[in-house]
Amino acid sequence: IRSNESLEERASHGVFMHKNPEPYDASLAAFSAAANGDVEDMKKFIKGVVVAMGGQILDEGKLSGLAPFFMRRSASSLGRLLQELQTISESQHERWIRFGGDYAELSSSGYLAIATHHAEGEMAKFVKRVAQEGHLVVTSRVAVA
């Protein structure tokens, strides 16, 4: 990767900066707090989990429909929520959550999510997005592929 900008200039674009310096709390306690709060609390929790897993929510309306479901006692399970997020991301018809290098947040937490939870080819997609965001030029496909 080559650029005519200094590291400081590239960092000012946010490419190398960690957008969320605190690790996201996806614990059972945080889930319970969101489930006992209001719909906005649950939406924020779900969104945080998706981002921490290297994903992105593509339809806020669908998120608004999902959040209340997990606030009911009968559905209130962190494991069930995680399973539902995965099911949605793999669905042929209701795919409004996506995971992988094309969708992970461009930050160190996004990098970590891709490095630890996704298939091999997803890192190349992530690196290409980082380069594009930072106005960089990839000079060797071997280094990215």
Residue frames as a rotation matrix with the C-alpha (Angstrom) as fourth column:
ILE 1
0.591 0.807 0.000 0.00
0.807 -0.591 0.000 0.00
0.000 0.000 -1.000 0.00
ARG 2
-0.597 -0.797 0.094 1.37
0.802 -0.596 0.038 3.38
0.025 0.098 0.995 -0.98
SER 3
0.636 0.771 0.013 0.18
0.770 -0.636 0.044 6.91
0.042 -0.018 -0.999 -0.29
ASN 4
-0.226 -0.701 0.676 1.52
0.521 -0.673 -0.524 10.40
0.823 0.234 0.518 -0.62
GLU 5
0.551 0.446 0.706 -0.04
-0.387 -0.613 0.689 11.33
0.739 -0.653 -0.165 2.75
SER 6
-0.612 -0.737 0.288 1.78
-0.570 0.158 -0.806 11.07
0.549 -0.658 -0.516 6.06
LEU 7
-0.640 0.359 -0.679 0.58
0.576 0.810 -0.115 8.64
0.509 -0.464 -0.725 8.73
GLU 8
-0.779 0.340 -0.527 -0.82
0.286 -0.556 -0.781 11.61
-0.558 -0.759 0.335 10.66
GLU 9
-0.637 0.553 -0.536 -2.83
-0.757 -0.578 0.304 12.74
-0.142 0.600 0.787 7.63
ARG 10
-0.525 0.441 -0.728 -4.15
-0.170 0.783 0.598 9.21
0.834 0.437 -0.336 7.06
ALA 11
-0.732 0.235 -0.639 -5.03
0.671 0.407 -0.619 8.91
0.115 -0.883 -0.456 10.74
SER 12
-0.828 0.436 -0.352 -6.99
-0.252 -0.851 -0.461 12.16
-0.501 -0.293 0.814 10.51
HIS 13
-0.477 0.677 -0.561 -9.33
-0.690 0.107 0.716 10.37
0.545 0.728 0.416 8.05
GLY 14
0.227 0.568 0.791 -10.09
-0.941 0.339 0.026 7.88
-0.253 -0.750 0.611 10.82
VAL 15
0.484 -0.021 -0.875 -8.60
-0.556 0.765 -0.326 4.95
0.676 0.644 0.359 8.95
PHE 16
-0.282 -0.707 -0.649 -6.13
0.154 0.634 -0.758 3.93
0.947 -0.313 -0.070 11.63
MET 17
-0.691 0.070 0.719 -8.05
-0.660 -0.466 -0.589 5.21
0.294 -0.882 0.368 14.61
HIS 18
-0.801 0.470 -0.370 -10.04
0.561 0.806 -0.191 2.98
0.209 -0.361 -0.909 16.89
LYS 19
-0.446 0.694 0.566 -13.55
-0.157 -0.683 0.714 4.44
0.881 0.230 0.413 16.69
ASN 20
0.703 0.687 0.183 -14.68
-0.360 0.121 0.925 2.72
0.614 -0.716 0.332 19.88
PRO 21
-0.233 -0.959 0.163 -11.82
-0.670 0.037 -0.742 2.59
0.705 -0.282 -0.651 22.40
GLU 22
-0.370 0.170 0.914 -13.82
-0.809 0.426 -0.406 0.54
-0.458 -0.889 -0.020 24.90
PRO 23
-0.986 0.081 -0.144 -14.60
-0.003 0.863 0.506 -3.09
0.165 0.499 -0.851 24.05
TYR 24
-0.271 0.960 0.073 -18.31
-0.695 -0.248 0.675 -3.56
0.666 0.132 0.734 23.48
ASP 25
-0.782 0.069 0.620 -20.10
-0.517 0.484 -0.706 -5.17
-0.349 -0.872 -0.343 26.42
ALA 26
-0.179 0.706 -0.686 -22.10
-0.722 0.379 0.578 -8.04
0.668 0.598 0.442 24.96
SER 27
-0.973 -0.231 0.005 -22.40
-0.160 0.659 -0.735 -9.79
0.167 -0.716 -0.678 28.30
LEU 28
-0.385 0.859 -0.336 -25.52
0.744 0.505 0.437 -11.40
0.546 -0.082 -0.834 29.70
ALA 29
-0.262 0.246 -0.933 -25.77
0.775 -0.522 -0.356 -8.53
-0.575 -0.817 -0.054 32.19
ALA 30
-0.828 -0.073 -0.556 -25.70
-0.210 -0.879 0.428 -5.94
-0.520 0.471 0.713 29.37
PHE 31
-0.802 0.584 -0.125 -28.32
0.106 0.346 0.932 -7.95
0.588 0.734 -0.340 27.46
SER 32
-0.250 0.721 -0.647 -30.54
0.957 0.287 -0.050 -8.11
0.150 -0.631 -0.761 30.55
ALA 33
-0.484 0.022 -0.875 -30.20
0.368 -0.902 -0.226 -4.36
-0.794 -0.432 0.428 31.09
ALA 34
-0.932 0.137 -0.335 -31.18
-0.358 -0.479 0.801 -3.70
-0.051 0.867 0.496 27.46
ALA 35
-0.628 0.724 -0.286 -34.11
0.418 0.623 0.661 -6.14
0.656 0.295 -0.694 27.71
ASN 36
-0.074 0.581 -0.811 -35.36
0.987 -0.070 -0.141 -4.33
-0.139 -0.811 -0.568 30.82
GLY 37
-0.724 -0.219 -0.654 -34.88
0.179 -0.975 0.129 -0.88
-0.666 -0.023 0.746 29.28
ASP 38
0.328 0.833 -0.446 -36.72
-0.359 -0.327 -0.874 0.62
-0.874 0.447 0.192 26.35
VAL 39
0.861 0.090 0.500 -36.67
0.376 0.549 -0.746 -0.34
-0.342 0.831 0.439 22.67
GLU 40
0.796 -0.603 0.054 -33.87
-0.422 -0.616 -0.665 2.13
0.435 0.506 -0.745 21.93
ASP 41
0.194 -0.724 0.662 -31.67
-0.873 0.180 0.453 0.40
-0.447 -0.666 -0.597 24.56
MET 42
0.373 -0.004 0.928 -32.24
0.118 0.992 -0.043 -2.98
-0.920 0.125 0.370 22.90
LYS 43
0.975 -0.030 0.222 -31.62
0.217 -0.105 -0.970 -1.55
0.053 0.994 -0.096 19.42
LYS 44
0.542 -0.823 0.167 -28.35
-0.808 -0.566 -0.164 -0.03
0.230 -0.046 -0.972 20.64
PHE 45
0.132 -0.464 0.876 -27.35
-0.582 0.679 0.448 -3.36
-0.802 -0.569 -0.181 22.23
ILE 46
0.648 0.179 0.740 -28.13
0.374 0.772 -0.514 -5.36
-0.663 0.610 0.434 19.07
LYS 47
0.948 -0.313 0.065 -26.32
-0.111 -0.515 -0.850 -2.84
0.300 0.798 -0.523 16.87
GLY 48
0.347 -0.853 0.390 -23.26
-0.931 -0.262 0.254 -3.00
-0.114 -0.451 -0.885 19.16
VAL 49
0.229 -0.206 0.952 -23.20
-0.176 0.953 0.248 -6.79
-0.957 -0.224 0.182 19.02
VAL 50
0.870 0.142 0.473 -23.43
0.414 0.312 -0.855 -6.81
-0.269 0.939 0.213 15.23
VAL 51
0.772 -0.630 0.082 -20.59
-0.494 -0.677 -0.546 -4.27
0.399 0.381 -0.834 14.92
ALA 52
0.191 -0.718 0.670 -18.46
-0.871 0.190 0.452 -6.20
-0.452 -0.670 -0.589 17.44
MET 53
0.309 -0.004 0.951 -18.98
0.155 0.987 -0.047 -9.33
-0.938 0.162 0.305 15.31
GLY 54
-0.739 -0.670 -0.066 -17.74
0.083 -0.188 0.979 -7.54
-0.668 0.718 0.194 12.18
GLY 55
-0.392 0.684 0.615 -21.12
0.920 0.308 0.243 -6.74
-0.024 0.661 -0.750 10.71
GLN 56
-0.978 0.161 -0.132 -23.50
-0.173 -0.982 0.080 -3.98
-0.117 0.101 0.988 9.74
ILE 57
-0.240 0.964 0.112 -27.24
0.573 0.234 -0.786 -3.45
-0.784 -0.124 -0.608 9.96
LEU 58
-0.929 -0.165 0.332 -28.58
0.370 -0.362 0.855 -2.47
-0.021 0.917 0.398 6.54
ASP 59
-0.268 0.911 0.315 -32.22
0.198 -0.268 0.943 -1.83
0.943 0.315 -0.108 7.47
GLU 60
-0.946 -0.115 0.302 -32.97
-0.233 -0.404 -0.884 0.18
0.224 -0.907 0.356 10.62
GLY 61
-0.095 0.992 0.081 -36.70
-0.944 -0.115 0.309 -0.54
0.316 -0.047 0.948 10.21
LYS 62
0.376 0.169 -0.911 -36.13
-0.096 0.985 0.143 -4.27
0.922 0.034 0.386 10.50
LEU 63
-0.696 -0.652 -0.301 -33.96
0.301 0.116 -0.947 -3.65
0.652 -0.749 0.115 13.58
SER 64
-0.706 0.503 0.499 -36.85
-0.691 -0.642 -0.332 -1.67
0.153 -0.579 0.801 15.08
GLY 65
0.359 0.865 -0.351 -39.07
-0.755 0.490 0.436 -4.69
0.549 0.108 0.829 14.53
LEU 66
0.116 -0.413 -0.903 -36.61
0.204 0.900 -0.385 -7.17
0.972 -0.140 0.189 16.01
ALA 67
-0.724 -0.570 0.388 -35.72
-0.203 -0.362 -0.910 -5.27
0.659 -0.738 0.147 19.19
PRO 68
-0.127 0.720 0.682 -39.12
-0.978 -0.207 0.036 -5.51
0.167 -0.663 0.730 20.94
PHE 69
0.601 0.338 -0.724 -39.24
-0.348 0.926 0.143 -9.25
0.719 0.166 0.675 20.31
PHE 70
-0.084 -0.749 -0.657 -36.14
0.456 0.558 -0.694 -9.77
0.886 -0.358 0.295 22.47
MET 71
-0.706 -0.062 0.706 -37.54
-0.510 -0.647 -0.567 -7.59
0.492 -0.760 0.425 25.23
ARG 72
0.455 0.889 0.048 -40.31
-0.739 0.347 0.578 -10.12
0.497 -0.299 0.815 25.95
ARG 73
0.091 -0.409 0.908 -39.53
-0.875 0.403 0.269 -12.63
-0.476 -0.819 -0.321 28.68
SER 74
0.738 0.288 0.610 -40.36
-0.070 0.932 -0.356 -15.64
-0.671 0.220 0.708 26.49
ALA 75
0.875 -0.423 0.237 -37.76
0.323 0.144 -0.936 -14.64
0.361 0.895 0.262 23.88
SER 76
0.763 -0.530 0.371 -35.30
-0.614 -0.774 0.158 -13.02
0.203 -0.348 -0.915 26.25
SER 77
0.721 -0.616 0.317 -32.15
0.356 0.722 0.594 -15.05
-0.595 -0.315 0.740 25.73
LEU 78
0.243 -0.731 -0.638 -28.75
-0.668 -0.603 0.436 -13.79
-0.703 0.320 -0.635 24.59
GLY 79
-0.640 -0.485 0.596 -28.09
0.000 0.775 0.631 -17.12
-0.768 0.404 -0.496 22.91
ARG 80
0.133 0.787 0.602 -31.35
0.805 0.268 -0.529 -16.89
-0.578 0.555 -0.598 20.97
LEU 81
0.767 0.098 -0.635 -30.52
-0.147 -0.936 -0.321 -13.33
-0.625 0.340 -0.703 19.92
LEU 82
-0.221 -0.943 -0.251 -27.08
-0.627 -0.059 0.776 -14.35
-0.747 0.329 -0.578 18.61
GLN 83
-0.567 0.096 0.818 -28.62
0.450 0.868 0.210 -17.28
-0.690 0.487 -0.535 16.77
GLU 84
0.527 0.843 0.106 -31.26
0.610 -0.288 -0.738 -15.00
-0.591 0.454 -0.667 15.21
LEU 85
0.471 -0.431 -0.770 -28.63
-0.517 -0.842 0.155 -12.50
-0.715 0.325 -0.619 14.05
GLN 86
-0.640 -0.740 0.207 -26.72
-0.319 0.501 0.805 -15.31
-0.699 0.449 -0.557 12.34
THR 87
-0.249 0.649 0.719 -29.91
0.719 0.621 -0.311 -16.67
-0.649 0.440 -0.621 10.75
ILE 88
0.730 0.526 -0.436 -30.85
0.167 -0.757 -0.632 -13.24
-0.663 0.388 -0.640 9.39
SER 89
0.114 -0.781 -0.614 -27.36
-0.690 -0.507 0.517 -12.74
-0.715 0.365 -0.597 7.94
GLU 90
-0.823 -0.449 0.348 -27.58
-0.135 0.749 0.648 -16.08
-0.552 0.487 -0.677 6.11
SER 91
0.050 0.962 0.267 -31.19
0.310 0.239 -0.920 -15.73
-0.950 0.129 -0.286 4.92
GLN 92
-0.653 -0.194 0.732 -31.89
0.747 -0.006 0.664 -15.55
-0.125 0.981 0.149 1.20
HIS 93
0.044 0.821 0.569 -34.96
0.768 -0.392 0.507 -13.33
0.639 0.414 -0.648 1.73
GLU 94
0.932 0.360 0.032 -34.43
0.232 -0.664 0.710 -11.34
0.277 -0.655 -0.703 4.93
ARG 95
0.189 -0.964 -0.185 -30.72
0.970 0.212 -0.117 -10.53
0.152 -0.158 0.976 4.72
TRP 96
0.745 0.155 0.649 -30.66
0.143 -0.987 0.072 -7.12
0.652 0.040 -0.757 6.39
ILE 97
0.690 -0.682 0.244 -27.64
-0.479 -0.176 0.860 -7.91
-0.543 -0.710 -0.448 8.57
ARG 98
0.835 -0.496 -0.237 -24.36
0.014 0.450 -0.893 -8.62
0.549 0.743 0.383 6.81
PHE 99
0.731 -0.673 0.111 -21.03
-0.112 0.042 0.993 -9.74
-0.673 -0.738 -0.044 8.19
GLY 100
0.508 -0.647 0.569 -17.55
0.831 0.541 -0.126 -9.77
-0.227 0.537 0.812 6.69
GLY 101
-0.422 -0.892 -0.165 -14.87
0.782 -0.450 0.432 -7.61
-0.460 0.054 0.887 5.18
ASP 102
-0.563 0.281 0.777 -17.31
0.540 -0.587 0.603 -5.56
0.626 0.759 0.179 3.09
TYR 103
0.377 0.889 0.260 -19.33
0.247 -0.367 0.897 -4.59
0.892 -0.274 -0.358 6.18
ALA 104
0.263 -0.318 -0.911 -17.06
0.962 0.164 0.220 -4.51
0.080 -0.934 0.349 9.25
GLU 105
0.975 0.045 -0.215 -16.39
0.100 -0.963 0.251 -1.14
-0.196 -0.267 -0.944 10.85
LEU 106
0.460 -0.857 0.231 -13.12
0.368 -0.052 -0.928 0.38
0.808 0.512 0.291 9.59
SER 107
0.517 -0.303 0.801 -11.41
-0.799 -0.507 0.324 0.39
0.307 -0.807 -0.504 12.96
SER 108
-0.628 -0.778 -0.010 -9.15
-0.705 0.575 -0.416 -1.82
0.329 -0.254 -0.910 15.02
SER 109
-0.383 0.558 0.736 -12.24
-0.476 0.563 -0.675 -3.53
-0.791 -0.609 0.050 16.46
GLY 110
0.686 0.603 -0.407 -13.49
-0.639 0.231 -0.734 -4.20
-0.349 0.763 0.544 12.92
TYR 111
0.022 -0.794 -0.608 -10.09
-0.829 0.325 -0.455 -5.61
0.559 0.514 -0.651 12.01
LEU 112
-0.760 -0.325 0.563 -10.09
-0.628 0.593 -0.505 -7.84
-0.169 -0.737 -0.654 15.09
ALA 113
0.152 0.904 0.400 -13.60
-0.544 0.415 -0.729 -9.11
-0.825 -0.107 0.555 14.31
ILE 114
0.727 0.081 -0.682 -12.58
-0.674 0.277 -0.685 -10.05
0.134 0.957 0.256 10.76
ALA 115
-0.248 -0.941 -0.232 -9.28
-0.805 0.334 -0.491 -11.60
0.539 0.065 -0.840 11.89
THR 116
-0.834 -0.159 0.528 -10.93
-0.506 0.603 -0.617 -13.79
-0.220 -0.782 -0.583 14.51
HIS 117
-0.266 0.857 0.441 -14.42
-0.195 0.400 -0.896 -14.61
-0.944 -0.324 0.061 13.27
HIS 118
0.620 0.610 -0.493 -14.49
-0.531 -0.137 -0.836 -14.65
-0.578 0.780 0.239 9.49
ALA 119
0.780 -0.251 0.573 -13.33
0.506 0.791 -0.343 -16.69
-0.367 0.558 0.744 6.52
GLU 120
-0.094 -0.995 0.013 -9.92
0.756 -0.063 0.651 -16.12
-0.647 0.071 0.759 4.97
GLY 121
-0.378 -0.068 0.923 -11.05
0.866 -0.379 0.327 -14.03
0.328 0.923 0.202 1.97
GLU 122
0.680 0.732 -0.043 -12.85
0.688 -0.618 0.380 -11.50
0.252 -0.289 -0.924 4.17
MET 123
0.289 -0.647 -0.705 -9.58
0.531 -0.505 0.681 -9.90
-0.796 -0.572 0.198 5.32
ALA 124
-0.679 -0.526 0.512 -8.66
0.704 -0.270 0.657 -8.99
-0.208 0.806 0.554 1.73
LYS 125
0.089 0.806 0.585 -12.04
0.763 -0.433 0.480 -7.25
0.640 0.404 -0.653 1.35
PHE 126
0.773 0.183 -0.607 -11.47
0.599 -0.525 0.605 -5.39
-0.208 -0.831 -0.516 4.62
VAL 127
-0.158 -0.937 -0.312 -7.95
0.593 -0.342 0.729 -4.28
-0.790 -0.070 0.609 3.62
LYS 128
-0.561 0.015 0.828 -9.19
0.786 -0.303 0.539 -3.04
0.259 0.953 0.158 0.24
ARG 129
0.540 0.817 0.202 -11.83
0.662 -0.560 0.498 -0.92
0.520 -0.136 -0.843 2.01
VAL 130
0.553 -0.436 -0.710 -9.22
0.549 -0.450 0.704 0.49
-0.626 -0.779 -0.010 4.41
ALA 131
-0.541 -0.804 0.248 -6.98
0.694 -0.260 0.671 1.40
-0.475 0.535 0.699 1.47
GLN 132
-0.248 0.539 0.805 -9.85
0.770 -0.395 0.501 3.04
0.588 0.744 -0.317 -0.40
GLU 133
0.761 0.581 -0.288 -10.98
0.622 -0.527 0.579 5.00
0.184 -0.620 -0.763 2.67
GLY 134
0.432 -0.693 -0.577 -7.43
0.393 -0.431 0.812 6.22
-0.811 -0.578 0.086 3.29
HIS 135
0.899 -0.063 -0.433 -6.89
-0.397 -0.534 -0.746 7.24
-0.184 0.843 -0.505 -0.35
LEU 136
-0.082 -0.931 0.356 -4.17
-0.540 0.342 0.769 4.61
-0.838 -0.129 -0.531 -0.64
VAL 137
0.409 0.119 -0.905 -3.15
-0.883 0.302 -0.360 2.55
0.230 0.946 0.228 -3.64
VAL 138
0.594 -0.206 0.777 -2.68
-0.195 0.901 0.388 -1.21
-0.780 -0.383 0.495 -3.37
THR 139
0.183 -0.640 -0.746 0.46
-0.966 -0.260 -0.014 -1.95
-0.185 0.723 -0.666 -5.35
SER 140
-0.812 -0.444 -0.379 0.51
-0.508 0.858 0.083 -5.73
0.288 0.260 -0.921 -4.99
ARG 141
0.243 0.957 -0.159 -2.50
-0.776 0.291 0.560 -8.00
0.582 -0.013 0.813 -5.17
VAL 142
-0.035 -0.340 -0.940 -0.45
0.246 0.909 -0.338 -10.79
0.969 -0.243 0.052 -3.57
ALA 143
-0.922 -0.383 0.054 -0.14
0.066 -0.293 -0.954 -8.76
0.381 -0.876 0.295 -0.36
VAL 144
-0.527 0.800 0.287 -3.92
-0.847 -0.466 -0.257 -8.26
-0.071 -0.379 0.923 -0.15
ALA 145
0.177 0.668 -0.723 -5.28
-0.726 0.584 0.363 -11.55
0.665 0.460 0.588 -1.52
